[in-house]
Amino acid sequence: AETNTIINDKDDQEAVPKIITFLSSLLQRVAESNDHCRLFQSQKISVFHGLTRPTISIKSYLERIFKYANCSPSCFVVAYVYLDRFVQMQPSLPINSYNVHRLLITSVLVSAKFMDDMYYNNAYYAKVGGISTVEMNLLEVDFLFGLGFQLNVAPTTFHTYCTFLQREMCMQIQSPLQQLLPQPSFNIGRPLKIHCCFNEDESSHHHQLAV
């Protein structure tokens, strides 16, 4: 039921799945936290980094991708899984305001190719993302190698990430005081992971909340 709510329910004012709202809110907090960490520790610069912060918000960017890419809402959940895997495998490349947009368009592109029977080509995604086709191709290759080409997402994993997004919805309706309460496994001294980190091969699935 939670999975169907995340994927199928739409906001009253915008004809987009609630996952767009929840995921953008989550990534916004992670990016802002890691922007703060940049003041105290060095972070690797990659092909995903822009010279300046994009003027478009994460939420507007995700809405744009959803509007023009025509990929299934499930692709955004899988893209979320890919982003979490990427930051686990590339700990020196935490998500921040300078790379989150390029990581998003790339993760959705890879997810659509893996999940959907029909999808647009890289040139189209480049236009949606506001970058060149050459850069889109480069980002895709770098992202795939960063993931170690681990693209398969088990149903249990998919449901787990939907559950975390459902918790994100609950956090949004909490009072400001409740949002300031300490969260499990939060460590401001280290780059934040997206939301949960676990080894899918482990039968006990140890979940480590990071936001």
C-alpha positions as CSV (number, residue, x, y, z in Angstrom):
1,A,0.0,0.0,0.0
2,E,2.8,2.4,0.8
3,T,4.5,1.7,-2.5
4,N,1.3,2.4,-4.4
5,T,0.8,5.7,-2.5
6,I,4.3,6.9,-3.3
7,I,4.2,6.0,-7.0
8,N,0.6,6.7,-7.9
9,D,-0.7,9.5,-5.7
10,K,-0.4,13.0,-7.1
11,D,-0.3,16.4,-5.5
12,D,-3.4,18.4,-5.7
13,Q,-1.8,21.4,-7.3
14,E,0.6,19.6,-9.6
15,A,-0.1,16.5,-11.7
16,V,3.1,14.8,-10.6
17,P,3.6,11.8,-8.3
18,K,4.3,12.5,-4.7
19,I,7.6,10.8,-5.1
20,I,8.9,14.0,-6.9
21,T,8.0,16.1,-3.9
22,F,9.5,13.7,-1.4
23,L,12.6,12.9,-3.3
24,S,13.3,16.6,-4.1
25,S,12.9,17.5,-0.4
26,L,15.2,14.7,0.7
27,L,17.9,15.6,-1.9
28,Q,17.6,19.3,-1.0
29,R,18.5,18.6,2.7
30,V,21.3,16.3,1.7
31,A,22.8,18.8,-0.7
32,E,22.6,21.6,1.8
33,S,24.2,19.5,4.5
34,N,27.1,18.5,2.3
35,D,27.5,22.1,1.1
36,H,28.2,22.8,4.7
37,C,30.7,20.0,5.0
38,R,32.7,21.4,2.1
39,L,33.8,24.2,4.4
40,F,35.5,21.7,6.7
41,Q,36.7,18.9,4.5
42,S,37.9,18.5,0.9
43,Q,35.6,16.8,-1.6
44,K,36.6,15.4,-5.0
45,I,35.5,17.3,-8.1
46,S,34.0,15.1,-10.8
47,V,32.4,15.5,-14.2
48,F,29.1,15.9,-12.4
49,H,30.1,19.2,-10.8
50,G,29.2,22.5,-12.3
51,L,31.2,25.7,-11.8
52,T,28.3,27.4,-10.2
53,R,25.0,26.2,-8.5
54,P,22.2,25.9,-11.1
55,T,19.5,28.5,-10.7
56,I,16.7,26.0,-11.0
57,S,15.6,24.3,-7.8
58,I,15.9,20.5,-7.3
59,K,12.1,20.2,-7.2
60,S,11.6,22.2,-10.4
61,Y,14.3,20.2,-12.1
62,L,12.7,16.9,-11.1
63,E,9.3,18.1,-12.3
64,R,10.9,19.1,-15.6
65,I,12.4,15.6,-16.0
66,F,9.1,14.0,-15.1
67,K,7.1,16.2,-17.5
68,Y,9.4,15.7,-20.6
69,A,11.0,12.3,-20.1
70,N,7.7,10.4,-19.9
71,C,9.4,7.7,-17.9
72,S,7.4,5.6,-15.4
73,P,7.2,6.9,-11.8
74,S,8.9,3.7,-10.7
75,C,12.0,5.0,-12.6
76,F,12.4,7.7,-10.0
77,V,12.4,5.2,-7.2
78,V,15.1,3.2,-9.0
79,A,17.0,6.4,-9.7
80,Y,16.9,7.0,-6.0
81,V,18.4,3.5,-5.4
82,Y,21.1,4.2,-8.0
83,L,22.0,7.5,-6.3
84,D,22.3,5.9,-2.9
85,R,24.5,3.1,-4.4
86,F,26.6,5.7,-6.2
87,V,27.4,7.7,-3.0
88,Q,28.2,4.5,-1.1
89,M,30.6,3.3,-3.8
90,Q,32.0,6.8,-4.3
91,P,32.3,8.3,-0.8
92,S,34.6,11.1,-1.9
93,L,31.7,12.4,-4.2
94,P,28.9,13.3,-1.8
95,I,25.8,14.9,-3.3
96,N,25.8,18.7,-3.1
97,S,24.3,21.7,-4.8
98,Y,27.0,21.6,-7.5
99,N,26.4,18.1,-8.7
100,V,22.9,17.0,-7.7
101,H,21.2,18.1,-11.0
102,R,23.6,16.2,-13.2
103,L,23.4,13.2,-11.0
104,L,19.6,13.3,-11.1
105,I,19.3,13.6,-14.9
106,T,21.9,10.8,-15.3
107,S,20.3,8.5,-12.8
108,V,16.9,8.9,-14.3
109,L,18.3,8.2,-17.8
110,V,20.0,5.0,-16.7
111,S,16.9,4.0,-14.7
112,A,14.6,4.5,-17.7
113,K,16.9,2.5,-20.0
114,F,16.9,-0.4,-17.5
115,M,13.2,-0.2,-16.4
116,D,11.1,0.9,-19.3
117,D,10.5,-0.8,-22.7
118,M,10.4,2.6,-24.4
119,Y,12.6,5.6,-23.6
120,Y,14.1,8.7,-25.2
121,N,17.7,8.8,-26.4
122,N,20.6,10.6,-24.7
123,A,20.3,13.6,-27.0
124,Y,16.7,14.2,-25.8
125,Y,17.7,13.8,-22.1
126,A,20.5,16.2,-22.7
127,K,17.9,18.9,-23.8
128,V,15.7,18.1,-20.9
129,G,18.7,18.4,-18.5
130,G,20.1,21.6,-20.1
131,I,23.4,20.0,-21.1
132,S,25.1,18.9,-24.3
133,T,24.7,15.5,-25.8
134,V,28.4,14.9,-25.5
135,E,28.3,15.7,-21.8
136,M,25.2,13.5,-21.3
137,N,27.1,10.6,-22.9
138,L,30.1,11.2,-20.6
139,L,27.9,11.5,-17.5
140,E,26.2,8.2,-18.3
141,V,29.4,6.3,-18.7
142,D,30.9,7.8,-15.6
143,F,27.8,7.0,-13.6
144,L,27.7,3.4,-14.8
145,F,31.3,2.8,-13.8
146,G,30.7,4.6,-10.5
147,L,27.9,2.1,-9.9
148,G,30.1,-0.8,-11.0
149,F,27.2,-1.6,-13.4
150,Q,25.1,-2.8,-10.5
151,L,21.7,-1.9,-12.0
152,N,19.5,-4.7,-10.8
153,V,17.0,-3.7,-8.1
154,A,15.3,-6.5,-6.2
155,P,11.6,-6.1,-5.4
156,T,12.4,-6.1,-1.6
157,T,14.9,-3.3,-2.2
158,F,12.4,-1.3,-4.3
159,H,9.9,-1.6,-1.5
160,T,12.4,-0.6,1.2
161,Y,13.3,2.6,-0.6
162,C,9.6,3.4,-1.1
163,T,9.2,3.0,2.7
164,F,12.0,5.5,3.3
165,L,10.3,8.0,0.9
166,Q,7.0,7.4,2.8
167,R,8.9,8.4,6.0
168,E,10.0,11.5,4.1
169,M,6.3,12.4,3.7
170,C,5.8,12.0,7.4
171,M,8.7,14.3,8.2
172,Q,7.2,17.0,5.9
173,I,4.1,17.1,8.0
174,Q,5.9,17.2,11.3
175,S,6.2,20.4,13.3
176,P,9.4,22.4,13.0
177,L,10.3,21.3,16.5
178,Q,10.0,17.7,15.7
179,Q,12.1,18.1,12.6
180,L,15.0,19.4,14.8
181,L,15.0,16.2,16.9
182,P,18.2,14.0,16.3
183,Q,17.9,11.4,13.6
184,P,19.3,7.9,13.8
185,S,23.0,7.5,12.7
186,F,23.3,11.2,11.8
187,N,26.9,12.2,11.8
188,I,27.6,15.8,10.8
189,G,31.3,15.0,10.6
190,R,30.9,12.8,7.6
191,P,29.3,13.3,4.2
192,L,25.7,12.3,4.3
193,K,24.4,9.4,2.4
194,I,21.0,9.9,0.7
195,H,18.8,8.1,3.0
196,C,19.6,4.5,3.7
197,C,22.6,2.3,3.2
198,F,22.5,-1.4,3.3
199,N,24.0,-4.5,1.7
200,E,21.3,-6.2,-0.4
201,D,23.1,-9.5,-0.1
202,E,22.7,-9.6,3.6
203,S,19.7,-11.6,4.7
204,S,19.1,-9.3,7.7
205,H,19.2,-6.0,5.8
206,H,20.7,-3.7,8.3
207,H,19.3,-0.2,7.6
208,Q,21.4,2.8,8.5
209,L,19.4,6.0,8.4
210,A,21.5,9.0,7.5
211,V,19.0,11.8,7.1
